[in-house]
């Protein structure tokens, strides 16, 4: 190896857990998701119940990913929020939804989510959706 090149032999960031922002306006569901993420070894960047709160947390904590409820109460819904977080902070989203009609599905696709989790979901589904989002097939 030439003397002016550096070879990386250990990536310090590789051992750091991925930070995930939870955006869910139902406190019990948000708490459940947090418990699932912590047990799976992820870091929770915060829990937001509204779009403005989520944008503030995203700016402050710079999460690697966000789990976003599509039907948020407040001035903006989860789809608008996911678009804003991607544009302003480079944070991709996995959508959470109880009901997904065709109109919402079309709008949601415009946010380029990394996945969808349909409520109610099991811990394994949350983990699998995150793993798929972080390590998509063919990304190697």
C-alpha positions in Angstrom: 0.0 0.0 0.0 1.4 3.4 -0.9 2.5 5.5 2.1 0.0 8.3 1.4 -3.1 6.1 1.6 -4.8 5.0 4.7 -6.4 1.6 5.2 -9.4 1.5 7.5 -9.1 -1.7 9.6 -11.8 -0.9 12.2 -14.8 1.2 11.8 -15.6 2.6 15.2 -19.1 3.6 14.1 -19.9 0.0 13.2 -20.4 -0.9 16.8 -22.7 2.0 17.5 -26.4 1.1 17.5 -28.6 2.8 14.9 -30.6 5.7 16.4 -34.3 5.6 15.7 -36.9 8.3 16.2 -40.4 7.1 17.1 -43.3 9.3 15.8 -46.5 8.1 17.3 -49.3 10.1 18.9 -50.7 7.1 20.9 -48.5 6.9 24.1 -49.1 3.2 24.7 -48.0 2.3 21.2 -45.0 4.6 21.3 -43.9 3.0 24.6 -44.3 -0.5 23.2 -42.3 0.4 20.2 -39.5 1.9 22.4 -39.4 -1.3 24.4 -39.1 -3.4 21.3 -36.3 -1.2 19.9 -34.3 -1.2 23.1 -34.6 -5.0 23.5 -33.4 -5.4 19.9 -30.3 -3.2 20.6 -31.3 0.0 18.9 -30.9 3.4 20.4 -34.1 5.5 20.6 -33.5 9.1 19.6 -36.7 10.2 21.1 -40.5 9.9 21.0 -42.6 12.6 19.3 -46.3 12.8 19.3 -46.5 15.5 16.5 -44.8 16.6 13.4 -43.2 19.8 14.8 -41.9 17.8 17.8 -40.5 15.2 15.5 -38.7 17.8 13.3 -37.2 19.3 16.4 -35.9 15.9 17.7 -34.6 15.0 14.2 -32.6 18.2 14.1 -31.3 17.7 17.6 -30.5 14.0 17.6 -29.9 13.2 13.9 -31.5 9.7 13.9 -30.6 7.2 11.3 -34.2 6.2 10.8 -37.7 7.2 11.9 -40.8 5.0 12.5 -43.7 7.3 11.6 -47.4 6.9 12.2 -49.2 8.0 9.0 -52.2 9.4 10.8 -50.7 11.9 13.2 -52.8 14.4 15.0 -51.8 18.0 14.5 -50.9 20.4 11.7 -49.1 17.8 9.4 -49.7 14.1 9.0 -47.0 11.4 8.9 -46.6 11.5 5.2 -45.9 15.2 5.1 -43.6 14.8 8.1 -41.6 12.0 6.4 -41.1 14.1 3.3 -39.9 17.0 5.5 -37.5 14.9 7.6 -36.0 13.4 4.4 -35.6 16.8 2.8 -34.4 18.7 5.8 -32.5 16.1 7.8 -31.8 13.2 5.5 -33.9 10.9 7.7 -35.7 8.0 6.0 -38.9 6.6 7.4 -40.8 3.4 7.9 -44.5 4.1 8.1 -46.9 2.7 10.8 -50.5 2.4 9.9 -53.7 0.8 11.2 -55.7 1.3 8.0 -54.2 2.0 4.6 -56.6 2.9 1.8 -55.5 3.4 -1.8 -55.5 7.2 -1.6 -53.2 7.2 1.4 -51.0 4.5 0.0 -50.4 6.6 -3.2 -49.6 9.7 -1.0 -47.4 7.6 1.2 -45.4 6.3 -1.7 -44.4 9.9 -2.6 -42.5 10.0 0.7 -40.3 7.1 -0.5 -40.6 5.1 2.8 -38.3 2.2 3.5 -41.2 0.1 4.6 -44.6 -0.2 6.1 -45.7 -1.8 9.4 -49.4 -2.5 9.8 -50.8 -2.2 13.3 -51.0 -4.3 15.3 -47.5 -5.6 14.7 -45.3 -8.1 16.5 -41.8 -7.3 17.8 -40.3 -9.5 15.1 -42.0 -7.5 12.4 -40.6 -4.3 13.7 -37.1 -5.8 13.8 -37.4 -7.3 10.4 -38.7 -4.0 8.8 -35.8 -2.1 10.3 -33.2 -4.7 9.3 -34.6 -4.7 5.8 -34.5 -0.9 5.7 -30.9 -0.7 6.9 -29.6 -3.6 4.8 -31.7 -3.8 1.6 -31.1 -6.8 -0.6 -28.3 -6.2 -3.2 -26.8 -3.3 -1.1 -23.6 -5.3 -0.6 
